């Protein structure tokens, strides 16, 4: 049964603070009906308006990037970020603030990553080590380049073309609003070293997985396979990839020199940081909104994922400050070590396995600070139209009602297979991969107005989900 006392108290608060909002003639009739007939929808829209008028999210990400900065998993800065988050959430007055330990891989870029073409055209190159890569021998590596347009082409190549050479994977990432180009090319980064090593390569260098034309390389995680030799792996800037292509048109025998001091340092302890707004009538049921706290080491982690940390924290704070909380608990999870393999997300799912059936829905903000333009769900097909109708007030914030095939975000991507419904609040990522995993991931790339629009989207989503009476999971079949 709906908690009408809660709705009435909160509605009175909202009306007193903001006054009654009226729909305009340009709004669709279906939206008018939701706004006029549902007090929850009215409250969610008023919360959204608060978000749009607030700089809180920008202040949070500014604090994180200035006071902590880069926070690679397993480093001292990672622990500093955990302490920053614990203090920030505590001072913001959440009902519960706690952390859960997670074992994470520790890696160091080292003091040097350098490369150059030594023959026949001597030129320096801009590169960066890929996360998890081993270093080169102390004297470096010097070997001919063999070029492939994609990981797929590499896997089909004969070992005779590759043995003793440096593999160059030259797969360009296309620019898309939803970031789909990244999914097409990222395999070269994550799997390239294994496929090249299987055929006798001495190193792999990829065209950066990015959409920019800056002479700046993009890092990111790569993987080894236990039964395959480990070889160094690096990414080069797009202009340097173009430079090598121009060289290859003149002479197929291009020799590269590569020197890297990166190394794996074993296992370290980090933490998932969690805060809660305790539900008023269903406190054991959870609406999870998350982001990841770690970042790569070369930028300050503003868009990846300081923005997400700020978005979900600011959204939950608006709900925390209501005079009466919504029915379900809102749980913020700031995940550890997403960048090095969704480690915090996997640890959370394992640690909370016994209460996942109490997770009503989950969503993660991890795609920068571009405006949210669509909300997708992954719920029981029989519930999809109902849940779309329930959140239709979000269309007043410029958000379209999308599909029923959401992943939820990286750290919650495993939850659908565990029975937890998820949602994806899709952001405009047109320029996201210009800055992703580079030294250029800094605060100036965030538009405060767009960030506030994200908070408005998340606060509407979280509040409506905390109040929802729709069954989102498939009903169990009767015996």
VENBEL-V824587 format. One line per field, one symbol per residue. ss: DSSP state (~ for helix, > for strand, _ for the rest). burial: + if it has 24 or more other ideal C-beta (glycine too) atoms within 12 Angstrom, else -. A space follows every 10 residues. Layout:
# VENBEL-V824587
ss: ???
burial: ???
This chain:
# VENBEL-V824587
ss: ___~~~~~~~ ~~~~~~~~__ ________~~ ~~~~~~~_~~ ~~~~~~~~~~ ~~___~~~~~ ~~~~~~~___ _____~~~~~ ~~~~~~~~~~ ~____>>>>> >>>>>>>>__ __>>>>>>>_ __>>>_>>>_ >_________ >>>>>>>>__ ~~~~~~__~~ ~~___>>>>_ _________~ ~~~~~~~~~~ ~~~~~~~~__ __>>>>>___ __________ >_________ _>>>>>_~~~ ~~~~~~~~~~ ____>>>>>> __>>>>>>>> >>>>>>>___ _>>>>>>>>> >>________ _~~~~~~~~~ ~~~~~~~~~~ _______>>> >>>>>_____ __~~~~~~~~ ~_~~~~~~>> >>>>______ _>>>>>>>__ ~~~~~~~~~~ _~~~~~~__> >________~ ~~___~~~__ _>>>>>>___ _~~~~_____ __~~~__~~~ ~~~~~~~~~~ ~~~~~~~___ _________
burial: --+--++--+ +--+------ +--------- +--++--+++ ++++++++++ ++-+-+++++ +++++--+++ +++++-+++- ++++++-++- -+-++++-++ -+++++++++ --++++++-- ----++++++ ++++++---+ ++++++++-+ +-++--+--- -+--++++++ +++-+--++- ++--++++++ ++++++++++ ++++++++++ ++--++++++ ++++-----+ ++++++++++ +-++--++-- ---+++++++ -+++---+++ ++++++++++ -+--++++++ ++++++++++ ++++++++++ ++++++++++ ++-+++++++ ++++++++++ +++++++++- ++---+-+++ ++++++++++ +++++++++- --++--++++ +++++++-+- ++-+-+++++ ++++++-+++ ++++++++++ ++++++++++ +++-++++-+ ++++++++++ ++++++++++ -++------
